[in-house]
């Protein structure tokens, strides 16, 4: 009965999320409670959920303060010089323009949100694509690949979901996968070079006669874009909502406005130093990631906005992002708590163990990494990580594969996932660039698959993912 209830619970949850009949928060709470009661949990369901909340509290703290920190860095203009530098460097060369697109998308993707990245990249660079007659499909492909690879950062969404679903630390999942991420980004850059070279051969180099284009692009064009406000995988920063929210994108375009009152040009080097120090200490893994972001956010707030009122306004600007993603994490505690507390996970894993050929069991981590491409393309990250991963991880444990190893394998498919039409951010990207989704998919899907598989291979070679 537990096996049947467990799979039915996953199916109902996935159906509600994929058909958009319920938000992830509602689905993560209502479905497990109903099935937990049906499984005989009774009043004990309260203790199950409480245990889940205790386990996920550090993850919620991580997201809360990571959103604040990177939101502040965008507000104060930390990334503005990079945008302007790229605009000056690309000049009239399609090759430079495409590679610059990849670099800019990677850097802006540090905030963990696809919508932020795509709006800033298209606002800054699309005018140059039009001026140089470079195909805007190239922009969507390169930006989509770069953001997809960067989507595994701990505050981006999938890593947190995998960690939350399996009750492990996001840093234990992410830090060992940094070499895989680096290789994935190098593959993205190689694709950018290949596409840029192809465009250079097709159109040659054109001379920019309107130098003011650089200034207007770097300042952030006032383009009107209607689209979903989040990518369904990561928190919004800068005034939108992450998993359930929308706006017209104007706030992010204003994020490049050189006249915005939140700019702190005199503190540019200080903010850059704090950000670099944060990332270095994060990689060194000497402190828990939530603690690092709590300290960094408090420093950023105090130095950039010394007045209490300004600090409150800075936090409020990103409040919708915080509420949506933290609510999702605590709602996930309901599903994981019921899964574990009722014994559904163990029962389902035992059933899978009986039907999976023994010869494939030791390779479940790699199999999971490969399956993460189609699974996360045709379903949301919520459905995959909270519905399927706990069962796979419990089954893999019988073959000596640790949950953290399964989590690492599962996040390698994110570059492919981010191209899915189920991800609102990619729909926003193609809309902003005026590119049909079919044209985007023709050029991006096989490249995204290679990026994801390269990350999986490096994880296996370095021993972070067991073969």
Secondary structure, 3 states (H helix, E strand, C coil): CHHHHHHHHHHHHHHHHHCCCCCHHHHHHHHHHHHHHHCCCHHHHHHHHHHHHHHHHHHHHHHHHHHHHHHHHHHCCCCHHHHHHHHHHHCCCHHHHHHHHHHHHHHHHHHCCHHHHHHHHHHHHHHHHHHHCCCHHHHHHHHHHHHHHHCCCCCCCHHHHHHHHHCCCHHHHHHHHHHHHHHHHHHHHHHHHHHHHHHHHHHCCCCCCCCHHHHHHHHCCCCCCCEECCCCCCCCCCCCCCCCCEECCHHHHHCCCCCCCCCCHHHHHHHHHHHHHHHHHHHHCCCCHHHHHHHHHHHHHHHHCCCHHHHHHHHHHCHHHHHHHHHHHHHHHHHHHHHHHHCHHHHHHHHHHHHCCHHHHCCHHHHHHHHHHHHHHHCCHHHHHHHHHHHHHHHHHCCCCCHHHHHHHHHHHHHHHCCCCCCHHHHHHHHHHCCCHHHHHHHHHHHHHHHHHHHHHHHHHCCCCCC
